[in-house]
Amino acid sequence: MEPYSRHVLICTGGFCSNERRGRALYAQLAKLLQREDLLFGPRRVKRSEAPCLGVCGGGPIVAVYPEGIWYAGVTPELLERIVVEHLRDGRIVDEAVFHRLQP
């Protein structure tokens, strides 16, 4: 199996967003990854739903690994920036970072 370059987790639980916005972001992420050609090859990205990432007040949360970057309060517009700037171009969207695994 060919390795993934990154793994994106999206909180889809009901506690961080009463409207379940995480589910809509998860569906949008699939379309954005396809549009940016990030589903196959050496830059391919794995996406996963997470029922809870333990930060309910800041949701929806999007976590990007292996960097360990967590984005909070993610909107469709911010998700697009994360895909283009972070996943495609390798530039973290610093002003939207909620938590870093490594300082």
C-alpha distances in whole Angstrom, upper triangle without the diagonal:
4,6,9,13,15,15,18,20,23,26,27,30,33,35,34,35,37,36,33,32,28,27,29,27,23,24,25,22,20,23,23,19,19,23,21,18,16,14,12,11,12,14,12,13,13,16,18,21,23,26,28,27,31,33,34,37,35,33,31,28,25,23,21,18,18,22,23,25,27,29,32,34,31,32,31,32,31,27,28,29,26,23,25,26,24,21,21,24,23,27,27,30,32,35,33,31,32,31,29,27,28,32
4,7,10,12,13,17,19,22,25,27,30,33,35,33,34,37,36,32,31,28,27,28,25,22,23,24,20,19,21,21,17,17,20,19,16,13,11,9,8,8,10,9,11,11,15,17,21,23,26,28,27,31,32,34,36,34,31,29,27,24,22,19,17,16,19,21,23,25,27,30,32,29,31,29,30,29,25,25,26,23,21,22,23,21,17,18,21,20,24,24,27,29,32,30,29,30,29,27,25,26,29
4,7,9,10,14,17,20,23,25,28,31,32,31,32,35,34,30,29,25,25,26,24,21,22,23,19,18,21,20,16,17,20,18,16,13,11,10,9,7,9,8,9,9,13,15,19,21,24,25,24,27,29,31,33,31,29,27,24,21,18,15,13,12,16,17,20,22,24,27,29,27,28,27,28,26,23,23,24,21,19,20,21,18,15,16,19,17,21,21,24,26,29,27,26,27,25,23,22,22,26
4,5,7,10,13,17,20,22,25,28,29,28,29,32,31,27,26,22,22,23,20,18,19,19,16,15,17,16,13,15,17,15,13,10,9,9,8,7,7,5,6,6,10,13,16,18,22,23,21,25,26,28,30,27,25,23,21,17,15,12,10,10,13,15,16,18,20,23,25,23,25,23,24,22,19,20,20,17,15,17,18,15,12,13,16,14,18,18,21,23,26,24,22,24,22,20,19,20,23
4,7,10,14,17,20,22,25,29,30,27,29,32,31,28,26,22,23,23,20,18,20,19,16,16,18,16,13,15,17,14,13,9,10,10,9,7,5,6,6,8,11,14,18,19,23,23,21,25,25,27,29,26,25,23,20,16,14,10,9,8,10,13,14,17,18,22,24,22,23,22,23,21,18,18,18,15,13,15,15,12,9,10,12,11,14,15,18,20,23,21,20,22,20,18,17,18,21
4,7,10,13,16,19,22,25,26,24,25,28,27,24,22,19,20,20,17,15,18,17,13,14,16,15,12,15,17,14,14,10,11,12,12,10,8,7,5,6,9,11,14,16,19,20,18,21,21,24,25,22,21,19,16,13,10,7,5,6,8,10,11,13,15,18,21,18,20,20,20,18,15,16,16,12,11,13,14,10,8,10,12,11,13,13,15,18,20,18,17,18,17,15,15,16,19
4,7,10,13,16,18,22,23,21,22,25,24,21,20,16,17,18,15,13,15,16,12,13,16,14,12,15,17,15,15,11,11,13,14,13,11,9,6,5,6,8,11,12,16,16,14,18,19,21,23,20,18,17,14,10,8,6,5,7,9,10,11,12,14,17,19,17,19,18,20,17,14,16,16,13,12,15,15,12,10,13,15,14,16,14,16,18,21,18,16,17,16,15,14,16,19
4,7,10,12,15,19,20,17,18,22,21,18,16,12,14,15,11,10,13,13,9,11,14,13,11,14,16,15,15,12,12,15,16,16,13,11,7,6,5,6,9,10,13,14,12,16,16,18,20,17,15,13,10,7,6,5,6,9,10,10,10,10,11,13,15,13,15,15,16,14,11,13,14,10,10,13,14,11,9,13,15,14,15,13,14,17,18,15,14,15,14,14,14,17,19
4,7,9,12,15,16,14,16,19,18,15,14,10,11,13,11,9,12,13,10,12,15,15,14,17,19,18,19,15,15,18,20,19,17,14,11,9,6,5,6,6,10,10,9,13,13,14,17,15,12,11,8,6,5,7,8,11,12,11,10,9,10,12,14,12,15,15,17,15,12,15,16,12,13,16,17,14,13,16,19,17,18,16,16,18,19,16,14,14,14,14,14,17,20
4,6,9,12,13,11,12,15,15,11,10,6,8,10,8,6,10,11,9,12,14,14,14,17,19,18,20,17,17,20,22,22,19,17,13,11,8,6,5,6,8,9,8,12,12,12,15,12,9,7,6,5,7,9,12,15,15,13,12,10,10,10,11,10,12,12,15,13,10,14,15,12,13,17,17,15,14,18,20,19,19,17,16,18,19,15,14,14,14,16,16,20,22
4,6,9,10,8,9,12,13,9,9,6,8,11,9,9,12,13,12,15,17,17,17,20,22,22,23,20,20,24,26,25,23,20,17,15,11,9,6,5,6,6,6,9,9,9,12,10,7,6,5,7,9,12,14,17,17,15,14,11,11,10,11,10,13,14,17,15,13,16,18,15,16,20,20,18,18,21,23,22,22,19,18,20,20,16,15,14,15,17,17,21,23
4,7,9,8,8,10,10,6,7,4,5,9,9,8,11,13,13,14,17,18,18,20,22,23,24,22,21,24,27,27,24,22,18,16,12,10,6,6,5,7,9,12,12,11,13,13,9,7,9,10,12,15,17,20,21,18,17,15,14,13,13,12,13,14,17,16,14,17,19,17,18,21,23,21,20,23,26,25,25,22,21,23,23,19,19,17,18,20,21,24,26
4,6,7,7,9,10,7,9,7,8,12,12,12,14,16,16,18,21,21,22,24,26,27,28,25,25,28,30,30,28,25,22,19,15,13,9,7,5,6,9,10,11,9,12,12,9,9,10,12,14,18,20,22,23,20,19,16,16,14,14,14,15,17,20,19,17,21,22,20,21,25,26,24,23,27,29,28,28,25,24,25,24,21,20,18,19,21,22,25,27
4,6,6,6,7,6,9,8,10,12,13,14,16,18,18,20,23,23,24,27,28,29,30,28,27,31,34,34,31,28,25,22,19,16,12,11,8,9,11,12,12,9,11,12,10,10,12,15,17,21,23,26,26,23,22,18,17,15,14,15,16,17,21,20,19,22,24,22,23,27,28,26,26,29,31,30,30,27,25,26,25,22,22,20,21,24,24,28,30
4,5,6,9,8,11,10,12,15,15,16,19,20,20,23,25,25,26,29,30,30,32,30,29,33,35,35,32,30,26,24,20,18,14,12,9,8,10,9,9,6,8,10,8,9,11,15,17,21,23,26,25,22,21,17,17,14,13,15,16,19,21,20,20,23,24,23,24,28,28,26,27,30,32,30,30,26,25,25,24,21,20,18,19,22,23,26,28
4,7,9,8,9,8,11,13,13,14,17,18,18,21,23,23,24,27,28,28,30,27,27,31,33,33,30,28,24,22,19,17,14,12,10,8,9,9,7,4,6,7,5,6,8,12,14,18,21,23,23,20,18,14,13,10,9,11,13,16,18,17,16,20,21,19,21,24,25,23,24,27,28,27,26,23,21,22,20,17,17,14,16,19,20,24,25
4,5,5,6,7,10,11,12,13,16,16,17,20,21,22,23,26,26,27,29,27,27,31,34,33,30,28,25,23,19,17,14,13,12,11,12,13,11,8,8,9,6,6,10,13,16,19,23,25,25,22,20,16,15,11,9,11,11,14,17,16,16,19,20,19,21,24,25,24,24,27,29,28,27,24,22,23,21,18,18,16,19,22,23,27,28
4,5,8,10,11,12,14,16,17,18,20,22,23,24,26,28,29,30,32,30,30,33,36,36,33,31,28,26,22,20,16,16,13,13,15,15,14,10,11,12,10,10,14,17,20,23,26,29,28,26,24,20,18,15,13,14,14,16,19,19,19,22,24,23,24,27,28,27,27,30,32,32,31,28,25,26,25,21,22,20,22,26,27,30,31
4,5,8,9,10,12,14,15,15,17,20,21,21,23,25,26,27,29,28,28,32,34,35,32,29,26,25,21,19,16,16,14,15,17,17,16,13,13,14,11,10,14,16,20,23,26,29,29,26,24,21,18,16,13,13,12,14,17,17,17,20,22,21,22,25,27,26,26,29,31,31,30,27,25,26,25,21,22,21,23,26,28,31,32
4,5,6,7,9,10,12,13,15,17,18,19,21,23,24,25,27,25,25,28,31,32,29,26,23,21,17,15,12,12,11,12,14,15,15,12,13,13,10,8,12,14,17,20,23,26,26,23,22,18,17,14,12,12,12,13,16,16,15,18,20,20,20,23,25,24,24,26,29,28,28,25,23,25,24,20,21,20,22,24,26,29,30
4,5,5,6,9,10,11,12,15,16,16,18,20,21,22,24,23,23,26,29,30,27,24,21,20,16,15,12,13,12,13,14,16,15,13,13,12,9,7,10,12,15,18,21,24,24,22,20,17,14,12,10,9,8,9,13,13,12,15,17,16,17,20,21,21,21,23,25,25,25,22,20,22,21,17,19,18,20,23,24,28,29
4,5,5,6,9,10,10,13,15,15,16,19,20,20,22,20,20,24,26,27,24,21,18,16,12,11,9,9,9,10,12,14,13,12,13,12,8,5,8,9,12,15,18,21,21,19,17,14,12,11,10,9,9,10,13,13,11,14,16,15,15,19,20,19,18,21,23,23,23,20,19,21,20,16,17,16,18,20,21,25,26
4,5,5,6,9,10,11,13,14,16,17,19,20,22,20,19,23,26,27,24,21,18,16,12,11,8,10,10,12,14,16,16,15,17,15,12,9,11,12,15,17,19,22,23,21,20,17,16,15,14,12,12,11,15,15,13,15,18,17,16,20,22,21,20,22,25,25,25,23,22,24,23,20,20,20,21,23,24,28,29
4,5,5,6,9,10,11,12,14,16,17,18,20,19,19,22,26,27,24,21,18,17,13,13,11,13,14,15,17,19,18,17,18,16,13,10,12,12,16,18,21,24,24,22,21,18,16,15,13,11,10,8,12,13,11,13,16,15,15,18,20,20,19,21,23,24,24,22,21,23,23,19,20,20,22,24,26,29,30
4,5,5,6,9,10,10,12,14,15,16,18,16,17,20,23,24,21,18,15,14,11,11,10,12,13,15,15,18,17,16,17,15,11,9,10,9,12,14,17,20,20,19,17,15,13,13,11,8,8,6,10,10,7,10,13,12,12,15,17,16,15,17,20,20,20,18,17,20,19,16,17,17,19,21,22,25,27
4,5,5,7,9,10,11,13,15,15,17,15,14,18,21,22,19,16,13,12,8,8,7,10,12,14,14,18,17,17,19,17,13,10,11,10,12,13,16,19,19,18,17,15,14,14,14,11,11,10,13,13,10,12,15,13,12,16,18,17,15,17,20,20,21,19,19,21,22,18,19,19,20,21,22,25,27
4,5,5,7,9,10,11,13,15,16,15,14,18,21,22,20,17,14,13,10,11,10,13,15,17,18,21,21,20,22,20,16,13,14,13,16,16,19,22,22,22,20,19,17,18,17,14,13,10,14,14,11,12,16,15,13,16,19,18,16,18,21,22,23,22,21,24,24,21,22,22,24,25,26,29,31
4,5,5,6,9,10,11,12,14,14,14,17,21,22,19,16,14,14,11,13,12,15,17,19,19,22,21,21,22,19,16,13,14,13,15,16,19,21,22,21,19,18,16,16,15,12,11,8,10,11,8,9,12,12,10,13,16,16,14,16,19,20,20,19,18,21,21,18,20,21,23,24,25,28,29
4,5,5,6,8,10,10,12,11,11,15,17,18,15,13,10,10,8,10,11,14,16,18,18,21,20,20,22,19,16,13,13,10,13,12,15,18,18,18,16,15,14,15,15,12,11,9,11,11,7,8,11,10,8,11,14,13,11,13,16,17,18,17,16,19,20,17,18,19,20,21,22,25,27
4,6,5,6,9,10,11,9,9,12,16,17,15,12,10,10,8,10,12,15,18,20,20,23,23,23,25,22,19,16,16,14,15,15,17,19,20,20,19,19,18,19,19,15,15,12,15,15,11,11,14,13,10,13,16,15,13,14,17,18,20,20,19,23,24,21,21,23,24,24,25,27,29
4,6,5,6,9,10,10,10,13,17,18,16,13,12,13,11,14,15,19,21,23,23,26,26,25,27,24,21,18,18,16,18,17,19,22,22,23,21,21,19,21,20,16,15,12,13,15,11,10,14,13,10,12,16,16,14,14,17,19,20,20,20,23,24,21,23,24,26,26,27,29,31
4,5,5,6,8,8,10,13,16,17,14,12,11,12,11,14,16,19,21,23,22,26,25,25,26,23,20,17,17,14,16,15,17,20,20,21,19,18,17,19,18,15,14,10,11,12,9,7,10,10,7,8,12,13,10,10,14,15,17,17,16,20,21,19,20,22,23,23,25,27,28
4,5,5,6,5,6,10,12,13,10,8,7,9,9,13,15,18,21,23,22,25,25,26,27,24,21,19,18,14,15,14,15,17,18,19,18,18,17,20,20,16,16,13,14,14,11,10,12,11,7,9,12,12,9,9,13,14,16,16,17,20,22,20,20,22,23,23,24,25,27
4,5,5,6,6,9,12,14,12,10,10,12,12,15,17,21,24,25,25,29,28,29,30,27,24,22,21,18,19,17,19,20,21,23,22,22,21,23,23,19,19,16,17,17,14,12,15,14,10,12,15,15,12,11,15,17,19,20,20,24,25,23,24,26,27,26,27,29,31
4,6,8,9,12,14,16,13,12,12,15,15,18,20,23,26,27,27,30,29,30,31,28,25,22,22,19,20,19,20,22,23,24,22,23,21,23,23,19,18,15,15,16,13,11,13,14,10,10,14,15,12,11,14,17,18,19,19,23,24,22,24,26,27,27,28,30,31
4,6,8,10,12,13,10,10,11,14,14,18,20,23,26,27,26,30,29,29,30,27,25,22,21,18,19,16,18,19,20,21,20,21,20,22,23,19,18,15,15,15,13,10,12,12,8,7,11,12,9,7,10,13,15,16,17,21,22,21,22,24,25,25,26,27,29
4,6,7,9,11,8,8,10,13,14,18,20,23,27,28,27,31,30,31,33,29,27,24,23,20,20,17,18,19,20,22,21,23,22,25,25,22,21,19,19,19,16,14,15,14,11,11,14,14,11,9,12,14,17,19,20,23,25,24,24,27,27,26,27,28,30
4,6,8,9,6,5,6,9,11,15,18,20,24,25,24,28,27,29,30,27,24,22,20,17,17,14,15,16,17,19,18,20,19,22,23,20,20,18,18,17,14,13,14,13,9,10,13,12,8,7,11,12,15,16,18,21,23,22,22,24,24,23,24,25,27
4,7,9,8,5,6,8,10,13,16,19,23,25,24,28,28,29,31,28,25,23,21,18,18,15,16,17,19,20,20,21,21,24,25,21,22,19,20,20,16,15,17,15,12,13,16,15,11,11,15,16,19,19,21,24,26,24,24,26,26,25,25,26,29
4,7,7,5,8,10,13,16,19,22,26,27,27,30,31,32,34,31,29,26,25,21,20,18,17,18,20,22,22,24,24,27,28,25,25,23,24,23,20,19,20,18,15,16,18,17,13,13,16,17,20,21,23,26,29,27,26,28,28,27,27,28,30
4,6,6,9,12,15,18,22,25,28,30,28,32,33,34,36,33,31,28,26,23,21,18,17,17,19,22,23,24,25,28,30,27,27,25,26,25,22,21,21,19,16,17,18,17,14,13,15,16,20,21,24,27,29,28,27,29,29,27,26,27,30
4,6,9,12,15,18,22,24,28,29,27,31,31,33,35,32,30,28,25,22,20,17,15,15,17,19,20,23,24,27,29,26,27,26,26,24,21,21,21,18,16,16,17,15,12,12,14,14,17,19,22,24,28,26,25,27,26,24,24,24,27
4,6,10,13,16,20,22,26,27,25,28,28,30,32,29,27,25,22,19,17,14,13,13,14,17,17,20,20,24,26,23,24,22,22,20,18,17,17,15,12,12,13,12,8,8,10,10,14,16,18,21,24,23,22,24,24,22,22,22,24
4,7,10,13,17,19,23,24,23,27,27,29,30,27,25,23,21,17,16,13,13,13,15,17,18,19,20,23,25,22,23,21,21,20,17,16,17,15,12,13,15,13,9,10,13,13,16,17,19,22,25,23,22,24,23,22,22,23,26
4,6,10,13,16,19,21,19,23,23,25,27,24,21,19,17,13,12,10,10,11,13,14,15,16,17,20,21,18,20,18,19,17,14,14,15,12,10,12,14,11,8,10,13,12,15,15,17,20,22,20,19,21,20,19,19,21,23
4,7,10,13,16,18,17,21,22,23,25,23,20,18,16,13,12,10,10,11,14,14,15,16,17,19,21,18,20,18,20,19,15,16,17,14,12,15,17,14,11,13,16,16,18,17,19,22,24,21,20,21,20,19,19,21,24
4,7,10,13,15,15,18,19,20,22,20,17,15,13,10,10,9,10,13,15,14,14,14,15,17,18,15,17,16,18,16,13,14,16,13,12,15,17,14,12,14,17,17,19,17,18,21,22,19,19,19,19,19,19,21,24
4,6,10,12,12,16,17,18,20,19,16,14,12,10,10,11,11,14,16,15,15,14,15,16,18,16,17,17,19,18,14,17,18,15,14,18,20,17,15,18,21,20,21,20,20,22,24,20,19,19,19,19,18,22,24
4,6,9,10,14,15,15,18,16,13,11,11,10,11,12,14,16,18,16,16,14,15,15,16,14,16,16,19,18,15,17,19,17,16,20,21,19,17,20,23,22,23,21,21,23,24,20,19,19,19,20,19,23,25
4,5,7,10,12,12,15,15,12,11,10,10,10,12,14,16,17,15,15,13,14,14,15,15,17,18,20,19,16,19,21,18,18,22,23,20,19,22,25,23,24,21,21,23,23,20,18,17,17,18,17,21,24
4,7,9,11,11,14,14,12,11,11,12,13,16,17,20,21,18,18,15,16,15,16,16,18,19,22,20,18,22,23,21,21,25,26,23,22,26,28,27,27,24,24,25,25,22,20,19,19,20,20,24,26
4,5,8,8,11,12,10,10,9,11,12,15,16,19,19,16,16,13,14,13,14,15,17,19,22,20,18,22,23,20,21,25,25,23,22,26,28,26,26,23,23,23,23,20,18,16,16,18,17,21,23
4,6,8,11,10,9,9,7,9,9,12,14,16,16,13,13,10,12,11,13,14,17,19,21,19,17,21,21,18,20,23,23,20,20,24,26,24,23,20,20,20,20,17,15,13,12,14,14,17,20
4,6,9,9,10,11,9,12,12,15,17,19,19,15,15,12,13,12,14,15,19,21,23,21,20,23,24,21,23,26,26,23,23,27,28,26,26,22,22,21,21,18,16,13,13,15,15,18,20
4,6,6,7,9,8,11,11,15,17,19,18,15,14,10,11,9,10,13,16,19,21,18,18,22,21,19,21,25,24,22,22,26,27,25,24,20,19,19,18,15,14,10,11,14,14,18,19
4,6,6,8,8,12,14,17,20,22,21,18,17,13,13,10,10,13,15,18,20,18,18,22,22,20,23,26,25,23,24,28,29,27,26,23,21,21,20,17,16,13,14,17,18,21,22
4,6,9,10,13,15,19,21,24,23,19,17,14,13,9,9,12,15,18,20,18,18,22,22,20,23,26,25,24,25,28,29,28,26,22,20,20,18,15,15,12,14,17,19,22,22
4,6,7,10,12,16,19,21,20,17,14,10,9,5,5,9,12,15,16,14,15,18,18,17,20,22,21,20,21,25,25,24,22,19,17,16,15,12,11,9,11,15,17,20,20
3,5,8,11,15,18,20,19,17,14,11,9,6,5,7,10,13,15,13,13,16,17,15,18,21,20,19,20,23,24,23,22,19,17,17,16,12,12,10,13,16,18,21,22
4,7,10,13,17,20,19,16,14,10,8,6,5,5,8,10,13,11,10,14,15,14,15,19,19,18,18,21,23,22,21,18,16,17,16,12,13,11,13,16,18,21,22
4,6,10,13,16,15,12,10,7,6,5,6,6,10,12,14,11,10,14,14,12,14,17,17,15,16,19,21,19,18,15,14,15,15,11,10,9,10,13,14,18,19
4,7,10,13,12,10,8,6,5,7,9,7,10,11,13,10,8,12,12,9,11,14,14,12,12,16,17,16,15,13,12,14,14,11,10,10,10,12,13,16,18
4,7,9,9,7,6,4,6,9,12,10,14,15,16,13,11,14,14,10,12,15,15,11,12,15,17,15,15,12,12,13,15,12,10,10,9,9,10,13,15
4,7,6,6,5,6,8,12,14,13,16,16,17,14,12,14,13,9,10,13,12,9,9,12,14,11,12,10,11,13,15,13,11,12,11,10,10,12,15
3,5,5,7,9,12,15,18,16,19,20,20,17,15,17,16,13,13,16,15,11,10,14,15,12,13,12,14,15,18,16,13,14,12,10,9,11,14
4,6,8,11,14,17,21,19,22,22,23,20,18,19,18,15,15,17,16,12,11,14,15,12,14,12,15,16,19,18,15,16,13,11,9,10,14
4,6,9,12,15,19,18,21,21,21,18,17,18,17,13,14,16,14,10,11,14,14,10,11,9,12,13,16,15,12,13,11,8,7,8,11
4,6,10,13,17,16,19,21,21,17,16,19,17,14,15,17,16,12,13,16,17,13,14,11,13,13,16,14,10,11,8,6,5,7,10
4,7,10,14,13,16,18,18,14,13,16,14,11,13,15,13,10,11,15,15,12,11,8,9,10,12,10,7,8,6,5,7,9,10
4,7,10,10,14,16,16,13,12,15,14,11,13,16,14,12,13,17,17,15,14,10,10,10,12,9,6,5,5,6,8,11,12
4,7,7,10,12,13,9,9,12,11,9,12,14,13,11,13,16,17,15,13,10,9,9,9,6,5,5,7,9,12,14,15
4,5,9,12,13,10,10,14,13,12,15,17,16,15,16,20,20,19,17,13,11,12,11,7,7,6,8,12,14,17,17
4,6,10,11,9,10,13,13,12,15,18,17,16,18,21,22,21,19,16,13,14,12,8,10,9,12,15,18,21,21
4,7,8,6,6,10,10,9,12,14,14,14,15,18,19,18,17,14,12,13,12,8,10,10,13,16,18,21,21
4,5,5,6,9,10,10,12,14,15,15,16,18,20,20,18,16,13,15,14,11,13,14,17,19,22,24,25
4,6,5,6,9,10,11,12,14,15,15,17,18,19,18,17,14,17,16,13,16,17,19,21,24,26,27
4,5,5,7,9,10,11,12,14,15,16,17,18,16,15,12,15,14,12,15,17,19,21,24,26,26
4,5,5,6,9,10,10,11,13,14,15,15,14,12,9,12,11,8,11,13,16,17,20,22,22
4,5,5,6,9,10,10,10,12,14,14,14,12,10,13,13,10,12,14,16,17,20,22,23
4,5,5,6,8,10,10,11,12,14,13,13,11,14,14,12,15,17,19,20,22,24,25
4,5,5,6,7,9,10,10,11,10,9,7,11,11,10,12,15,17,18,20,22,22
4,6,5,5,6,9,9,10,9,7,6,10,11,9,10,13,14,15,17,19,19
4,6,6,5,6,8,9,10,10,10,13,15,13,14,16,18,17,19,21,22
4,6,6,5,6,9,9,10,10,14,15,14,15,18,20,19,21,22,23
4,6,6,5,6,5,7,7,10,12,12,13,16,17,17,19,20,20
4,6,6,5,5,5,6,10,12,11,11,14,15,14,16,16,17
4,6,6,8,8,10,13,16,14,14,17,17,16,17,18,19
4,6,8,10,12,15,18,17,17,20,20,19,21,21,22
4,6,9,11,14,16,16,16,20,20,19,20,20,21
4,6,9,12,15,15,14,18,17,15,17,16,17
4,6,8,12,12,12,15,16,14,16,16,16
4,5,9,9,8,12,12,11,13,13,13
4,6,6,7,10,12,12,15,16,15
4,5,5,9,10,10,14,14,13
4,6,9,11,12,16,17,15
4,6,9,11,15,16,15
4,6,7,11,12,12
4,7,10,12,12
4,7,9,9
4,5,6
4,7
4
